[in-house]
Structures are given as structure tokens and as C-alpha cells.
Amino acid sequence: MLNPTLDAMKELLVARQALIKDHTAALNRQKLVCSPLLRRHLAQRLRQMAHQLAALKAHLLSLCQDDAALAPRLAILMSIPGIAQATAVSLLVDMPELGSLDQSQVASLAGLAPVARDSGASRGRRTIRGGRTYVRQALYMPALVAARFNPELKAKYRALLAAGKPAKVALTPIMRKLIILANALLRDQRHWAPRPA
């Protein structure tokens, strides 16, 4: 699926991710700097980066909403509780195949499928690896939100914690469920709706 808008958005998204790293580094530096001159320079730079981040975000959204193929996909992704605009845009750009894959393919492509480390009769620990790093990073915060506010995913998260899983490990299946849900909704061209009780 070749889409020139996606190519332009990818370039902007990479620039945004780099700017976010620079912004975080400047915030951390600001805590250590004692010189009033350097503090003023850092404050000025932070204001400039905040303005640039807002401009990049607005332009990414504008490109996406102006594209006839991407606008409905963005709306579907943003209908999922926990997935906001930044995550939806990131998923569209970093995983344009969403909606055309099966469950195992989408989990593997996102790097969220458990990989076995078995040899003979011994069973090793399952880990996740490979896949698309930016997709995993984009799904982390939505998984935290879903683990708190989505009743079905909250129950799964609590069950994993009760089984002795560390909190970050217990988030991985929540992230996997979110990407599988996003894939299914895009495949069926429908918005998320809560299950009837």
C-alpha cells in the first residue's frame, strides 16, 4: 500500500521523536544547571522545542485528516479507549499493514508475541523481541490507561499481577490485545463499542 502522505508523515514523526528526546534531555539538564545565563538559555530552548512539537503534531494531524484513506482509519483507532491522537498517528505510520493481518502476524510484527526458548524437554522463559520498536513504545501508555480503566483489560492485568508477574511484564499482554483490537477494527472498518453487559 503505497501512500505518499504516509511517507511525508513518517519523516515528520521521526523528527518529532527526535525532538521529544532533545526536550527530555534539556529538561533533565535544567535540573543540574546553576548558571543563571545557562538557565535562561535552557528555558528559551525548551519554549522553542514546545512550540516546534506543537507545530509538528498539528501538521501530522492535518496531513492525516486531509487524506481520504487515512482519515477514517485515524477515527477508528482513536475510538479505542486509551488510544489518543499521537498513538493513532504513530500506529498508522509505523504499521500501515494494520487491518490486513491476522492476530499472530500483527502481534509478531509489533514485537509483542512471546518467543519460546525451549530445548528438548526443558522449557525456557518466554520473551518478546524483534518487531517494530516504535509500535511497542507507542502502545505502552495506552496499555497503562487500559489496565486502569478498561474493565476487561483491567481484570486481565490484575489476574497477571496476582499470578506473580511483574507490572511491566503484565502490561505486555495488554499491549498485545490493544494492537490485535486495532487490527480487527480496521479490518472490519468499524469503531470500537463497549460490549453489552
GIGINOR-V243953 format. One record per backbone hydrogen bond with DSSP energy under -0.5 kcal/mol. CO is the residue of the C=O (numbers start at 1). NH is the residue of the N-H. E is the energy in kcal/mol with one decimal. If there is no record, write none. Layout:
BEGIN
co=CO nh=NH e=E
co=CO nh=NH e=E
END
This chain:
BEGIN
co=3 nh=6 e=-0.5
co=3 nh=7 e=-1.5
co=4 nh=8 e=-2.1
co=5 nh=9 e=-2.6
co=6 nh=10 e=-2.4
co=7 nh=11 e=-1.7
co=8 nh=12 e=-1.8
co=9 nh=13 e=-2.8
co=10 nh=14 e=-2.5
co=11 nh=15 e=-1.9
co=12 nh=16 e=-2.4
co=13 nh=17 e=-2.6
co=14 nh=18 e=-2.1
co=15 nh=19 e=-2.2
co=16 nh=20 e=-2.3
co=17 nh=21 e=-1.7
co=18 nh=22 e=-2.1
co=19 nh=23 e=-2.6
co=20 nh=24 e=-2.4
co=21 nh=25 e=-2.3
co=22 nh=26 e=-2.5
co=23 nh=27 e=-2.3
co=24 nh=28 e=-2.2
co=25 nh=29 e=-2.5
co=26 nh=30 e=-2.2
co=27 nh=31 e=-0.8
co=28 nh=31 e=-0.7
co=28 nh=32 e=-0.5
co=29 nh=32 e=-1.5
co=29 nh=33 e=-1.5
co=35 nh=39 e=-2.3
co=36 nh=40 e=-2.2
co=37 nh=41 e=-2.3
co=38 nh=42 e=-2.6
co=39 nh=43 e=-2.4
co=40 nh=44 e=-2.5
co=41 nh=45 e=-2.6
co=42 nh=46 e=-2.8
co=43 nh=47 e=-2.1
co=44 nh=48 e=-2.2
co=45 nh=49 e=-2.6
co=46 nh=50 e=-2.3
co=47 nh=51 e=-2.1
co=48 nh=52 e=-2.3
co=49 nh=53 e=-2.9
co=50 nh=54 e=-2.1
co=51 nh=55 e=-2.1
co=52 nh=56 e=-2.6
co=53 nh=57 e=-2.5
co=54 nh=58 e=-2.4
co=55 nh=59 e=-2.3
co=56 nh=60 e=-2.7
co=57 nh=61 e=-2.3
co=58 nh=62 e=-2.4
co=59 nh=63 e=-2.7
co=60 nh=64 e=-2.2
co=61 nh=65 e=-2.7
co=62 nh=66 e=-1.8
co=63 nh=67 e=-0.7
co=64 nh=67 e=-0.7
co=66 nh=68 e=-0.6
co=67 nh=71 e=-2.5
co=68 nh=72 e=-0.5
co=69 nh=73 e=-0.6
co=70 nh=74 e=-2.7
co=71 nh=75 e=-2.1
co=72 nh=76 e=-2.0
co=73 nh=77 e=-2.3
co=74 nh=78 e=-2.5
co=75 nh=79 e=-0.8
co=76 nh=79 e=-0.8
co=77 nh=80 e=-1.3
co=80 nh=83 e=-2.1
co=82 nh=84 e=-0.9
co=84 nh=88 e=-2.6
co=85 nh=89 e=-2.7
co=86 nh=90 e=-2.1
co=87 nh=91 e=-2.6
co=88 nh=92 e=-2.3
co=89 nh=93 e=-2.2
co=90 nh=94 e=-3.1
co=91 nh=95 e=-1.8
co=93 nh=96 e=-0.5
co=95 nh=98 e=-1.9
co=97 nh=100 e=-2.3
co=102 nh=106 e=-2.5
co=103 nh=107 e=-2.1
co=104 nh=108 e=-2.2
co=105 nh=109 e=-2.7
co=106 nh=110 e=-1.6
co=107 nh=112 e=-3.2
co=107 nh=113 e=-0.7
co=108 nh=111 e=-1.0
co=109 nh=132 e=-1.4
co=114 nh=116 e=-0.5
co=115 nh=127 e=-1.7
co=119 nh=122 e=-1.9
co=122 nh=119 e=-2.0
co=122 nh=124 e=-0.6
co=127 nh=115 e=-3.6
co=131 nh=133 e=-0.7
co=132 nh=135 e=-0.6
co=132 nh=136 e=-1.7
co=133 nh=137 e=-2.6
co=134 nh=138 e=-2.2
co=135 nh=139 e=-1.6
co=136 nh=140 e=-0.8
co=137 nh=140 e=-0.7
co=137 nh=141 e=-0.6
co=138 nh=142 e=-0.6
co=139 nh=143 e=-2.0
co=140 nh=144 e=-1.8
co=141 nh=145 e=-2.3
co=142 nh=146 e=-2.8
co=143 nh=147 e=-2.5
co=144 nh=148 e=-0.8
co=145 nh=148 e=-0.8
co=145 nh=149 e=-2.5
co=146 nh=150 e=-1.9
co=149 nh=151 e=-0.7
co=150 nh=154 e=-3.2
co=151 nh=155 e=-2.0
co=152 nh=156 e=-1.6
co=153 nh=157 e=-2.5
co=154 nh=158 e=-2.6
co=155 nh=159 e=-2.1
co=156 nh=160 e=-2.1
co=157 nh=161 e=-2.2
co=158 nh=162 e=-2.6
co=159 nh=163 e=-1.4
co=160 nh=165 e=-2.2
co=161 nh=164 e=-1.7
co=166 nh=170 e=-2.5
co=167 nh=171 e=-1.0
co=168 nh=172 e=-0.7
co=169 nh=172 e=-0.8
co=169 nh=173 e=-0.6
co=170 nh=174 e=-0.6
co=171 nh=175 e=-2.5
co=172 nh=176 e=-2.5
co=173 nh=177 e=-2.4
co=174 nh=178 e=-2.1
co=175 nh=179 e=-2.2
co=176 nh=180 e=-2.2
co=177 nh=181 e=-2.5
co=178 nh=182 e=-2.6
co=179 nh=183 e=-2.2
co=180 nh=184 e=-2.3
co=181 nh=185 e=-2.7
co=182 nh=186 e=-2.2
co=183 nh=187 e=-2.3
co=184 nh=188 e=-2.3
co=185 nh=189 e=-0.8
co=185 nh=190 e=-1.9
END
